[in-house]
Amino acid sequence: MRGWAVVETGAPLEDIEFPTPEPQGEEVLIEVTHCGVCHSDLHIWEGGYDLGSRGTMSLKDRGVVLPLAMGHEVVGRVAKLGPDAKGVKVGDMRVVFPWLGCGQCERCQAGDDNMCAVKPLSIGVFQNGGYATHVLARSPRHLAAFDGLDPAVAATYACSGITVYSAIRKVMPLPADKPIVIVGAGGLGLNAIEILKAMGHKRIVVVDVSDEKLAGAREAGASDTVLAGSDDTTARITGACGGPVEAVIDLVNGTATARFAFDALVKGGKLIQVGLFGGELNLPLPLMATKALTVQGSYVGSPKDLQEVIALAQQGKLSPLPVSTEPASAVNSVLNRLRDGKVRGRVVLTAA
C-alpha cells in the first residue's frame, strides 16, 4: 500500500510503499477514501509534547516507531474481511474507530478502548493510519455506518466529534442557561458548539486569540465570545458569563489557557483539559480543597461515543463542521497551513 509517512520528525512527509496488511481473525481491511488532518498530528510530526518543567515527551517515549503514516479520522470502503469478521461486507462504507488499546484488558472488553492502560495501539499513532491507501480495523465493532452523511464530515467524528462529546459529558448535567466555556475556536471548538446545541444548551461562551475564529464561533451559534491573549482574560470570561463559571473545557490546554481557565472557576467548578498544546499548570492547593474544584483530563472517546455522535448527525441535530478537501498528495501543504493557524474547521484528505 502507499502512504505519506513521517520518516524524520519535522521533515516533509514522504510518499513510500508499505506492505498491505492481511486481515486476520475479526480484522477488516479498509481502503481509505477520506482522512481528516488533526492538530494532534502536528505533535507527532514535530516529534513530541511539551511537558513544561518535566521536559519533552518524545515519540520514542510514547512508543511511536517511524516511518509512520499518520491520520486517525478515517472513512473508507471495506476491502477485505478476516475469516471471523461478521456484520460488514466488501464495499460497505464505514467510519473507523481509531483509539485502540490492547484488546484484551477489562477496559477494552468493556468498550472503553481509548482508556486502555496496557498497550495503546491507536491507528495513525502506533500503527499506520489514514494518510495511506489502507488501514486495518481490529473488528467490525470498530466500524460505524454513517448513512446519509457527507463522508468528509463523518470522518471528523472519529476524533474531533467524539473528543468534544466525551469532554462535554464530563460537565453535564447543567441547566441550559448556565455558561459552559469552550477554550479554542478551531475544529474542536466548532464541533463543541454543535454538540452543545444538539443537547439543547443555550449559553456557549467561546474563548480564542483570533478575532476571525471568534467570528466563526458566533456564526456557528456561540452565545458569547471572549478575545484572549491579555492578562485580564479571566476577568473577560467572568464578565461575559456574569461571574465565575461551573464548567470550562480547554481544547487548547497550554500553560496560559489552563491558568486563566482555572482562575475562572466558581466553587465546585470543573476544568476539563483536552488539548495537547503543552506546558504545565501550577495549582494553589488550598483553593482546590476550599473551592472543591475539579481538574480532569479527557482523552478522545469510545466506540459508543462515536455511534452516538453519528446518530445525532443523522437525526439532523448537528450542522456539518466546516470542511474542505484536498488530495492526499497535498498533505505537507495542509500540515503547514494547520501549524500556521490558517485552517478553519477541518481539512480532509481524499484518495487520488
Secondary structure in CASP SS format (residue, H / E / C, confidence):
PFRMAT SS
TARGET T0000
AUTHOR 0000-0000-0000
METHOD secondary structure of the structure
MODEL  1
M C 1.00
R E 1.00
G E 1.00
W E 1.00
A E 1.00
V E 1.00
V C 1.00
E C 1.00
T C 1.00
G C 1.00
A C 1.00
P C 1.00
L C 1.00
E E 1.00
D E 1.00
I E 1.00
E E 1.00
F C 1.00
P C 1.00
T C 1.00
P C 1.00
E C 1.00
P C 1.00
Q C 1.00
G C 1.00
E C 1.00
E C 1.00
V E 1.00
L E 1.00
I E 1.00
E E 1.00
V E 1.00
T E 1.00
H E 1.00
C E 1.00
G E 1.00
V E 1.00
C C 1.00
H H 1.00
S H 1.00
D H 1.00
L H 1.00
H H 1.00
I H 1.00
W H 1.00
E H 1.00
G C 1.00
G E 1.00
Y E 1.00
D E 1.00
L C 1.00
G H 1.00
S H 1.00
R H 1.00
G C 1.00
T E 1.00
M E 1.00
S E 1.00
L H 1.00
K H 1.00
D H 1.00
R H 1.00
G C 1.00
V C 1.00
V C 1.00
L C 1.00
P C 1.00
L E 1.00
A C 1.00
M C 1.00
G C 1.00
H C 1.00
E E 1.00
V E 1.00
V E 1.00
G E 1.00
R E 1.00
V E 1.00
A E 1.00
K E 1.00
L E 1.00
G C 1.00
P C 1.00
D C 1.00
A C 1.00
K C 1.00
G C 1.00
V C 1.00
K C 1.00
V C 1.00
G C 1.00
D C 1.00
M E 1.00
R E 1.00
V E 1.00
V E 1.00
F C 1.00
P C 1.00
W C 1.00
L C 1.00
G C 1.00
C C 1.00
G C 1.00
Q C 1.00
C C 1.00
E H 1.00
R H 1.00
C H 1.00
Q H 1.00
A C 1.00
G C 1.00
D C 1.00
D H 1.00
N H 1.00
M H 1.00
C C 1.00
A C 1.00
V C 1.00
K C 1.00
P C 1.00
L C 1.00
S C 1.00
I E 1.00
G C 1.00
V C 1.00
F C 1.00
Q E 1.00
N C 1.00
G C 1.00
G C 1.00
Y C 1.00
A E 1.00
T C 1.00
H E 1.00
V E 1.00
L E 1.00
A E 1.00
R C 1.00
S C 1.00
P H 1.00
R H 1.00
H H 1.00
L E 1.00
A E 1.00
A C 1.00
F C 1.00
D C 1.00
G C 1.00
L C 1.00
D C 1.00
P H 1.00
A H 1.00
V H 1.00
A H 1.00
A H 1.00
T H 1.00
Y H 1.00
A H 1.00
C H 1.00
S H 1.00
G H 1.00
I H 1.00
T H 1.00
V H 1.00
Y H 1.00
S H 1.00
A H 1.00
I H 1.00
R H 1.00
K C 1.00
V C 1.00
M C 1.00
P C 1.00
L C 1.00
P C 1.00
A C 1.00
D C 1.00
K C 1.00
P C 1.00
I E 1.00
V E 1.00
I E 1.00
V E 1.00
G C 1.00
A C 1.00
G C 1.00
G H 1.00
L H 1.00
G H 1.00
L H 1.00
N H 1.00
A H 1.00
I H 1.00
E H 1.00
I H 1.00
L H 1.00
K H 1.00
A H 1.00
M C 1.00
G C 1.00
H C 1.00
K C 1.00
R C 1.00
I E 1.00
V E 1.00
V E 1.00
V E 1.00
D E 1.00
V C 1.00
S C 1.00
D H 1.00
E H 1.00
K H 1.00
L H 1.00
A H 1.00
G H 1.00
A H 1.00
R H 1.00
E H 1.00
A H 1.00
G C 1.00
A C 1.00
S C 1.00
D E 1.00
T E 1.00
V E 1.00
L E 1.00
A C 1.00
G C 1.00
S C 1.00
D C 1.00
D C 1.00
T H 1.00
T H 1.00
A H 1.00
R H 1.00
I H 1.00
T H 1.00
G H 1.00
A H 1.00
C H 1.00
G C 1.00
G C 1.00
P C 1.00
V E 1.00
E E 1.00
A E 1.00
V E 1.00
I E 1.00
D E 1.00
L C 1.00
V C 1.00
N C 1.00
G E 1.00
T H 1.00
A H 1.00
T H 1.00
A H 1.00
R H 1.00
F H 1.00
A H 1.00
F H 1.00
D H 1.00
A C 1.00
L E 1.00
V E 1.00
K E 1.00
G E 1.00
G E 1.00
K E 1.00
L E 1.00
I E 1.00
Q E 1.00
V C 1.00
G C 1.00
L C 1.00
F C 1.00
G E 1.00
G C 1.00
E C 1.00
L C 1.00
N C 1.00
L C 1.00
P C 1.00
L H 1.00
P H 1.00
L H 1.00
M H 1.00
A H 1.00
T H 1.00
K C 1.00
A C 1.00
L C 1.00
T E 1.00
V E 1.00
Q E 1.00
G E 1.00
S C 1.00
Y C 1.00
V C 1.00
G C 1.00
S C 1.00
P H 1.00
K H 1.00
D H 1.00
L H 1.00
Q H 1.00
E H 1.00
V H 1.00
I H 1.00
A H 1.00
L H 1.00
A H 1.00
Q H 1.00
Q C 1.00
G C 1.00
K C 1.00
L C 1.00
S C 1.00
P C 1.00
L C 1.00
P C 1.00
V E 1.00
S E 1.00
T E 1.00
E E 1.00
P E 1.00
A H 1.00
S H 1.00
A H 1.00
V H 1.00
N H 1.00
S H 1.00
V H 1.00
L H 1.00
N H 1.00
R H 1.00
L H 1.00
R H 1.00
D C 1.00
G C 1.00
K C 1.00
V C 1.00
R C 1.00
G C 1.00
R E 1.00
V E 1.00
V E 1.00
L E 1.00
T E 1.00
A C 1.00
A C 1.00
END
